[in-house]
Amino acid sequence: MINVEPVTLESNGVRLEPMTAAHVSELARAAQDGALWNIRVTSVPAPGDEGTYVNTALEMRAAGSRLPFVVRELAGDKIIGTTSYHDIMPTIDRVEIGYTWYAKSWQRTHVNASCKLMLLEHAFDTLGCKVVGFRTDNFNHASQAAIERLGAKRDGVIRHHALRRDGTIRDTVMYSIVAGEWPEVRAQLHYRLARNQQRLEA
């Protein structure tokens, strides 16, 4: 049975730190980079809602269903987003990775692959998870493409599943990586990040 506890993870110039109430203002600044709350298919907090957003994440952590992190870019020493383990199910050794967003200037960089690699390595290699899941809005095609680039398999769609901020109800696309697939997924993620580093150094 897995035991998911707060942990700090660091790789490729990015650090995942357990979220605290002290991170509210920094997360607000990150969300302002691209006015991310205007994107219909995400749950980025709008201006003034950041405190509630963080409090909800911490309440879920206290209940044992979520472990939220902030994403710190080390060279600039600034918070650039957030991600979480959630829907933690210790009895079947399952977690999901989600509640993920990054400041616009850090999207489509090495950051997402680096964070996902750290979380997947911790889930499979340290916690002993048998499966790691992902979910996203059926209209969030960018998120679906990013999840598929990780090597996750599409499990299916749960129709009429969750309320969006605008009052409409979304279908949820579910993905997963099982433990037997992890060695190949890990190798591919390391390869992608190495290629990205080579391009930066060229």
ABEGO torsion letter per residue (X at the ends): XBBBBBBBBBBGGBBBBBBBAAAAAAAAAAAABGGAAABAABABBBBGAAAAAAAAAAAAAAAGABBBBBBBBAAAGBBAEBBBBBGBBAAAGBBBBBGBBBBAAABGBAAAAAAAAAAAAAAAAAAGBABBBBBBBAABAAAAAAAAAAGBBBAEBBBGABBBAAGBBBBBBBBBBBAAAAAAAAAAAAAAAAAAAAAAAX
